């Protein structure tokens, strides 16, 4: 006889069944912790420390691409990936399906698509919209278009939402099979991923400020407090 308890005159619940139910329940969730109160209208803010400290969004990182050093590194990185050999591996897929996919992908501008999706490591995440068309009675993807990341956010369930002018305040929940969103090092705690450009932000900003104020900075020189045409040179002590 199984061990359990009668919850009503006619309903008996065994302890084993109760334990199995607990296995399917999510215990550690944002709704069950005080950390969940950090969200606004069910939306998760981007936890990037640079963006939080400056009160900016992803556009701050995009502006950095005009820096010759940063922009040059991005171009070399993308060019190296685009130069890699690429193709379609059929595997165990049926031949008609492979031919259908090859025909569909042959119409894509792969260099543009790859270059756009490679913005994901730069900004942490990069949403892209799948453009569907109907061709000979079949729905096919005619193009994959990357969209500005600042147009999107994630909700408390880590679902991507579009922050449009119309729709709910928490953003429009995107339909299935319409968007893809590659991300770098995304986690449950941070679905926005880790942006590589965050590691270049302060050096690039200091460089631009020094150039605007006409200062010459060396590696061991602190940043200038004010503007002007003063040249700051590091001093070497003689021992």
C-alpha positions as CSV (number, residue, x, y, z in Angstrom):
1,X,0.0,0.0,0.0
2,X,1.4,3.4,-1.0
3,X,2.0,6.0,1.6
4,X,0.1,9.2,1.3
5,X,-2.8,11.3,2.6
6,X,-6.4,11.9,1.8
7,X,-6.9,15.6,0.8
8,X,-10.6,15.0,0.6
9,X,-13.0,12.2,1.4
10,X,-12.5,10.9,-2.2
11,X,-9.0,12.1,-3.2
12,X,-5.9,10.4,-2.1
13,X,-2.4,11.8,-2.9
14,X,0.6,9.6,-2.4
15,X,3.8,11.1,-1.1
16,X,5.7,9.7,-4.1
17,X,3.4,11.5,-6.6
18,X,3.9,14.7,-4.6
19,X,7.7,14.4,-4.8
20,X,7.5,13.8,-8.6
21,X,5.5,17.0,-9.0
22,X,8.1,19.0,-7.2
23,X,10.7,17.9,-9.9
24,X,8.7,19.7,-12.6
25,X,8.3,22.9,-10.7
26,X,10.8,25.7,-11.2
27,X,12.0,26.9,-7.7
28,X,14.7,29.5,-8.4
29,X,13.0,32.0,-10.7
30,X,12.9,35.8,-10.9
31,X,9.3,35.8,-9.5
32,X,10.4,34.0,-6.4
33,X,13.3,36.3,-5.4
34,X,13.8,39.9,-4.4
35,X,16.1,40.3,-7.4
36,X,13.1,40.1,-9.7
37,X,12.0,43.5,-8.5
38,X,14.8,45.0,-10.6
39,X,12.6,44.7,-13.7
40,X,10.3,47.4,-15.0
41,X,7.0,46.5,-16.5
42,X,8.2,43.0,-16.8
43,X,11.3,44.0,-18.8
44,X,14.9,43.3,-17.9
45,X,17.2,46.2,-18.2
46,X,20.5,45.6,-19.9
47,X,23.0,45.0,-17.0
48,X,26.0,46.2,-19.0
49,X,27.9,48.3,-16.4
50,X,29.2,50.8,-19.1
51,X,25.7,51.6,-20.4
52,X,24.3,51.8,-16.8
53,X,27.1,54.2,-15.7
54,X,26.7,56.5,-18.7
55,X,23.0,56.3,-19.1
56,X,23.3,55.4,-22.8
57,X,22.3,52.5,-25.0
58,X,23.9,50.3,-27.6
59,X,24.3,53.4,-29.9
60,X,27.3,54.4,-27.7
61,X,29.1,51.3,-28.8
62,X,28.1,51.8,-32.5
63,X,29.6,55.3,-32.4
64,X,32.9,53.8,-31.4
65,X,33.3,52.2,-34.9
66,X,34.3,55.6,-36.3
67,X,37.6,55.3,-34.2
68,X,40.3,54.1,-36.7
69,X,41.7,51.6,-34.3
70,X,38.4,50.1,-33.2
71,X,36.9,50.3,-36.7
72,X,39.9,48.7,-38.3
73,X,39.9,45.8,-35.9
74,X,36.2,45.2,-36.6
75,X,36.8,45.2,-40.3
76,X,39.7,42.7,-40.1
77,X,37.7,40.4,-37.9
78,X,34.7,40.4,-40.2
79,X,36.9,40.0,-43.3
80,X,38.6,37.0,-41.8
81,X,35.3,35.2,-41.0
82,X,33.9,36.0,-44.5
83,X,37.0,34.6,-46.1
84,X,36.4,31.2,-44.5
85,X,35.2,28.4,-46.7
86,X,31.5,27.8,-46.4
87,X,29.0,25.4,-47.9
88,X,26.0,23.3,-47.3
89,X,26.4,19.9,-45.5
90,X,23.6,17.6,-46.5
91,X,24.2,14.9,-43.9
92,X,21.2,12.6,-43.6
93,X,18.7,15.1,-45.0
94,X,16.5,14.0,-47.8
95,X,17.7,15.1,-51.3
96,X,14.6,17.2,-52.2
97,X,14.9,19.1,-48.9
98,X,18.6,19.8,-49.6
99,X,17.9,21.0,-53.1
100,X,15.1,23.3,-51.7
101,X,17.4,24.8,-49.1
102,X,20.3,25.2,-51.6
103,X,18.0,27.1,-54.0
104,X,16.7,29.3,-51.2
105,X,20.1,30.1,-49.8
106,X,21.6,30.8,-53.2
107,X,19.6,33.9,-53.4
108,X,20.9,35.3,-50.2
109,X,23.7,37.9,-49.9
110,X,25.8,35.9,-47.6
111,X,28.5,38.5,-47.0
112,X,25.9,41.0,-45.9
113,X,24.1,38.5,-43.7
114,X,27.3,37.2,-42.1
115,X,28.7,40.7,-41.5
116,X,25.5,41.8,-39.8
117,X,25.2,38.8,-37.6
118,X,28.9,39.3,-36.5
119,X,27.7,42.4,-34.7
120,X,26.5,40.1,-32.0
121,X,30.0,39.8,-30.3
122,X,30.4,43.6,-30.6
123,X,27.1,44.6,-28.9
124,X,26.4,41.4,-27.0
125,X,23.3,40.5,-29.0
126,X,22.1,41.1,-32.5
127,X,18.4,40.6,-33.5
128,X,17.8,39.7,-37.1
129,X,14.4,39.5,-38.9
130,X,13.6,36.6,-41.2
131,X,11.9,38.0,-44.3
132,X,9.5,35.4,-45.6
133,X,7.9,35.3,-49.0
134,X,5.6,32.8,-50.8
135,X,7.1,31.1,-53.8
136,X,5.4,28.4,-55.8
137,X,3.1,27.6,-52.9
138,X,6.0,27.4,-50.4
139,X,7.1,29.9,-47.8
140,X,10.8,30.7,-48.2
141,X,13.2,33.0,-46.4
142,X,14.2,35.6,-49.0
143,X,16.6,37.5,-46.7
144,X,17.9,37.9,-43.1
145,X,18.0,41.5,-42.1
146,X,19.8,42.6,-38.9
147,X,18.0,45.3,-36.9
148,X,19.4,47.8,-34.3
149,X,19.7,46.0,-31.0
150,X,18.4,49.1,-29.1
151,X,15.0,48.5,-30.6
152,X,14.7,45.3,-28.6
153,X,14.8,44.1,-25.0
154,X,14.2,41.0,-23.0
155,X,11.4,40.3,-20.6
156,X,11.6,38.4,-17.3
157,X,11.2,35.2,-19.2
158,X,14.2,36.0,-21.4
159,X,12.0,36.4,-24.4
160,X,12.9,39.0,-27.1
161,X,10.5,41.9,-27.4
162,X,10.3,44.8,-29.9
163,X,10.1,48.2,-28.4
164,X,7.9,49.9,-31.0
165,X,5.8,53.1,-30.8
166,X,2.6,51.1,-30.7
167,X,1.8,48.0,-28.7
168,X,2.1,47.2,-25.0
169,X,4.4,49.1,-22.7
170,X,6.6,46.1,-22.1
171,X,7.1,45.7,-25.9
172,X,5.7,43.4,-28.6
173,X,6.3,39.7,-28.1
174,X,7.7,38.5,-31.4
175,X,6.1,35.6,-33.2
176,X,7.9,32.3,-33.7
177,X,10.0,31.7,-36.8
178,X,10.2,35.5,-37.4
179,X,13.4,36.5,-35.6
180,X,16.8,35.0,-34.7
181,X,19.0,36.6,-32.1
182,X,22.6,35.4,-31.8
183,X,24.2,36.5,-28.5
184,X,27.7,36.2,-27.0
185,X,28.0,34.5,-23.6
186,X,24.3,35.0,-22.9
187,X,23.1,33.6,-19.6
188,X,19.8,33.2,-17.7
189,X,20.8,36.2,-15.6
190,X,21.9,38.2,-18.6
191,X,20.2,37.4,-21.9
192,X,21.8,40.5,-23.5
193,X,25.2,38.8,-23.7
194,X,28.6,40.3,-23.2
195,X,29.7,43.1,-25.7
196,X,33.3,43.1,-26.7
197,X,33.1,46.8,-27.4
198,X,32.5,47.4,-23.7
199,X,36.2,46.6,-23.1
200,X,37.2,49.4,-25.5
201,X,34.8,52.1,-24.4
202,X,36.8,54.0,-21.8
203,X,40.2,53.9,-23.7
204,X,38.4,55.1,-26.9
205,X,36.5,57.8,-25.0
206,X,39.7,59.0,-23.3
207,X,41.5,59.1,-26.7
208,X,38.7,61.2,-28.2
209,X,38.7,63.6,-25.3
210,X,42.4,64.0,-25.5
211,X,42.2,64.7,-29.2
212,X,39.4,67.2,-28.8
213,X,41.3,69.1,-26.1
214,X,44.6,69.1,-27.9
215,X,46.4,67.1,-25.2
216,X,49.2,64.6,-25.8
217,X,48.8,61.7,-23.3
218,X,51.4,59.1,-22.6
219,X,50.7,55.7,-21.0
220,X,51.6,56.8,-17.5
221,X,49.9,60.2,-17.6
222,X,46.6,60.8,-15.9
223,X,43.8,62.3,-18.0
224,X,43.4,66.1,-18.1
225,X,41.0,67.7,-15.7
226,X,40.1,70.5,-18.1
227,X,40.5,71.5,-21.7
228,X,43.0,73.8,-23.3
229,X,46.1,73.4,-25.5
230,X,48.4,72.3,-22.7
231,X,50.6,69.3,-23.6
232,X,51.0,66.8,-20.7
233,X,54.2,64.9,-20.7
234,X,55.2,62.1,-18.3
235,X,58.2,62.8,-16.2
236,X,60.9,60.2,-15.7
237,X,62.7,60.3,-12.4
238,X,66.4,59.8,-12.3
239,X,67.7,57.6,-9.5
